[in-house]
Amino acid sequence: MAFILTASMIAVMMTGIVFADDAEIIASGTCGADGDNLTWELDSEGTLFISGSGDIGNYRWSSTPWYDLSSQIKTVDISEGVTSTGGWAFSYCSNLKSITIPESVTSIGEDAFPYCSSLENITIPESVTSIGDNAFFDCSSLESITIPESVTGIGNHAFYGCSSLESITIPEGVTSISDRAFYYCSSLESITIPKSVISISNDAFYGCSSLENIIIPESVTSIGYRAFGDCSSLESIFIPASVTSINGRAFSGCSSDLVIYGKSGSYAETYADENGIKFEIYCLHENITEIAQIEPTCTTSGYTAGLYCNDCGEIIKAQEEIAALGHDWDEGVITKAATCTDAGVKTFTCTRCKETRTEEIPETGHTEVIDAAKAPTCIETGLTEGSHCSVCNEIIKAQEEIAALGHDFK
């Protein structure tokens, strides 16, 4: 018993599969494209485990190894090492609700999950590069699916009849939306088409009755037969000038209120006129030029950056005036000192533009010093009181001579 338990544990570690404690294996076998390179086991809880290395085999719907048990399958757990889901591998698993796809898988094969009517969501790993024809055909409960940027091809009828799917983003790298890729996805309200797509094929979105608005990117050149046929809620579609071919029935069954938006003189305008569809000129402003910001100076105003469309000439973002900065004067330096009788000059320089301005420094005025009077004598003259500037020595009040008194003989 101990040996059997240990072997079972080793098998679990090698495959990466973890079984429910109370689940029992009710069926098993091989399912590899090369025979026994892959094995499968279905437990009593409804989980189908697939392990090994390589591709799952390609089958016709009734030849799948677990076909007679398909209604019991609720969960599919594919272990690391499996590289591709085979054709019809999980078809008619009507109670299947969740799938675990490892990073080792590089492609979702043709007819991989058709008629899995209980499948609600699925995450496709970044390793996957292609989704085959009819991969999710009539998965009527599928509400959301994440398609990674690694995917470059989506096959015909890939999501045909996924009537619960509400939105989807097609990754960059996909060049064509194939025939009936989203046929009768009646709950689809929004779809993002990347700029890598060149063509939208026949019936691509036929019967998408909840789709209201759609933008076709500049990369697309053709729109096929009934591509948007019977999209009864479609109100507007932007068709770029790059589109040069639109099938005459591309919009058959659409509302009479449908408006095609596009550029004046484009093929889309001609098509709309010939088919009695309202057309309005509209620009997506994808070819824009930035108007560089003009920095303000001390004395002149500047302008913020702006945007305008090269295609239609519309100003997308108007430039706004930026007020002049004004000068930023420094503390100034004395370039001419003031004297007692002459004004001086102080020069200030702008720290930004180096422009200068000057201010007058008032003359200092004299610093008066009294020159004392000198009394005359009999033989020597005297002097009146006077004054002079102690700074520049300029005489302010000249002293006047007082004549000698002479002798007074008696």
ABEGO torsion letter per residue (X at the ends): XAAAAAAAAAAAAAAGBBBBAABBBABBEBABAAEAABBBBBBAAGBBBBBEBEBBBBBBAAABAAAAAAAABABBBBBBGBABBBBGAABGBAABABBBBBAABABBBBGAABGBAABABBBBBAABABBBBGAABGBAABABBBBBAABABBBBGAABGBAABABBBBBBGBABBBBGAABGBAABABBBBBAABABBBBGAABGBAABABBBBBAABABBBBGAABGBAABABBBBBAABABBBAAAABGBBAABBBBBBBGBAAAAAAAAAGBBBBBBBAGABBBBBBBBBBBAABBBBBBBBBBAAAGBBABBBBBBBBAEBBBBAEBBABBBBAABBBBBBBBBAAAGBBBBBBBBBAEBBBBBBBBBBBBAABBBBBBBBBBAAAGBBABBBBBBBBAEBBBX
